[in-house]
């Protein structure tokens, strides 16, 4: 009988790893690899367990030579306008060479998350108001004093109403202003394709019932009354903010701040109305399976829909084809059934031949691009960064950029509008005085509202029960 | 106690009183060369798989936003929120993930086996068929999701047109919570059946031909040969593919995310989508880590069960 070599578990008599061990290791490895990519994404964090780093006030030093400044953005125009805008800035401030790194928005959000805390992001950043600014406040430089020096003591009034306040509201109480309004929009205004609307009478909807009639008529011709890309979620909260405000202005913002409840009758009524628009078939087929871009808006852009909720943020689309300036007009969503009379518009009239209905739905406003600079820059870079912000948000920069975006400064219109659209554009900005705040301070609140809207509109869930969840989410976010 | 007893044993004297013969010193075992061979792979595994897992489990006990350097220790709070019903969508995602696994894996196996059996025979143009069936497996997830997004498009989609052509009303396949997940199941089955077919085809080639010849001489029909020879002989491959399928189902993300983003109303939410949403949309990596840990546990349990099944399948064929 031969002696048997003692075997280590998993090793065979020749000292090789057994098949079983390899198999076992492979399967466990495969299991781990399944989870690893998902896990790795949330396991890493760049921070340590320390507190916030102190933010120092900017100390600007004009460079002796040329400084290269990097801008990170998702909102920079396409070529050739991109180069034109860059050149305009470099001519205005020859000491600075501008490098622009443009991202698709989702990548931008992800990129900022690691780059800003690590100090590897661009020197100047484009940010959205609300939760995005709040998230990065501690890494940004205070700008209030610089703005006063550059634009004068009344600088805040030089921007569209509510623009600066919206940025102030984006940060926690006591935190300084860390971004300047560069682009500002009035949204939630129905833009109208006159040719399509003509196939259903040619008059803009003056009541919900009228809107339903228009829709019925257009559907019979394989056209659509209004477009909604609910799959993207952001249009959904926009509509709810607008509709709820008809029953109680400012209710959503108040509820997010904890000064009211999301289960307030006004929010419930707004949500119920949103669901009713689906039941009454005002929209394209299956909005919850349709992304806003490109699908839903393409229906409007391609002449298959009579209206789409756009606003000044869509001004660039006016110039995409020459006939749009004459084909398109604008109006407001008509008064909601059961909503109280509210003459918030005063004497403002719509830009189209027929006036919108009395007590029409308020639009929303947003600073869609705010410009900020990192707080850890060297003094010469701080100088360069501020020069870029000062120029971008000043009259010259706003005018230079107005070909592609909607300026946040008062009195500056995009070039190329015809006389009627100049009137319509100004009308939008007039409406801003009564517009609702669009952005949310906390992303948790927004996501909870998105879930509530989908649950009510798609699953016929009880609005009140769903909105209670929003209350809970908002409370957690505030805490 | 046990330790002391065993330690004293070598010093015991023999019955005759003579000191015991010194036992030969065991040869120093040389390190197995096998481990040296796998050491580089193990090092990579440790850095890129083991460490992230440990770090993720650690992170699941913290609350942080992934941006601020502040991390608050919250103990089991994330798990309490997740398992205690405070997160209304976690259990929905668990249910959907399990449903995804239970539905798609058997369908992929059945279709893969069916295609393999059919294309193993003397079929004209079978090379073309094989390529066509296998093609979806090599396409990128984004391409597949966009392509099927168009198929299910509520206005112009092929699926919608087909339904209209046969007299139905256009259906928003992805807009209805009742149909959205089944539409996504269909895409998954379509995508991976060809890959499974390829594995099965390879395994069928390994089945001894004399088994079929004997069965044919004994008068077995084609169907009887498939049922009595092919299917049992393919058992180990079936278990292996089940393992691949389950792992694939737990990892499923891109196609569903692009097709439905977990909607409508969370109808197609999977655990992977929840992890992404919590980590990147809601900036709650700690909570996302807790969900990822739950997914890891689920995967590990399945891996152990399948490991046992694989041993059984191997034995049953031998």
Interface residues (C-beta under 8 A of the other chain):
Chain A: X8 X11 X15 X16 X17 X23 X24 X27 X28 X29 X30 X31 X32 X33 X34 X35 X36 X37 X38 X39 X40 X41 X42 X43 X44 X45 X46 X47 X48 X49 X50 X51 X52 X53 X109 X110 X113 X116 X117 X135 X136 X138 X230 X231 X233 X284 X285 X286 X287 X288 X289 X290 X295 X299 X443 X444 X447 X451 X454 X455 X457 X458 X459 X461 X469
Chain B: X29 X30 X32 X33 X34 X35 X38 X45 X48 X49 X50 X52 X53 X55 X56 X58 X59 X64 X65 X66 X67 X68 X69 X70 X71 X88 X89 X152 X153 X154 X155 X160 X170 X171 X172 X173 X174 X175 X176 X177 X180 X243 X247 X250 X251 X253 X260 X261 X263 X264 X265 X266 X267 X272 X275 X276 X277 X278 X279 X280 X281 X282 X283 X285 X286 X288 X289 X292 X293 X295 X296 X299 X300 X302 X303 X306 X307 X310
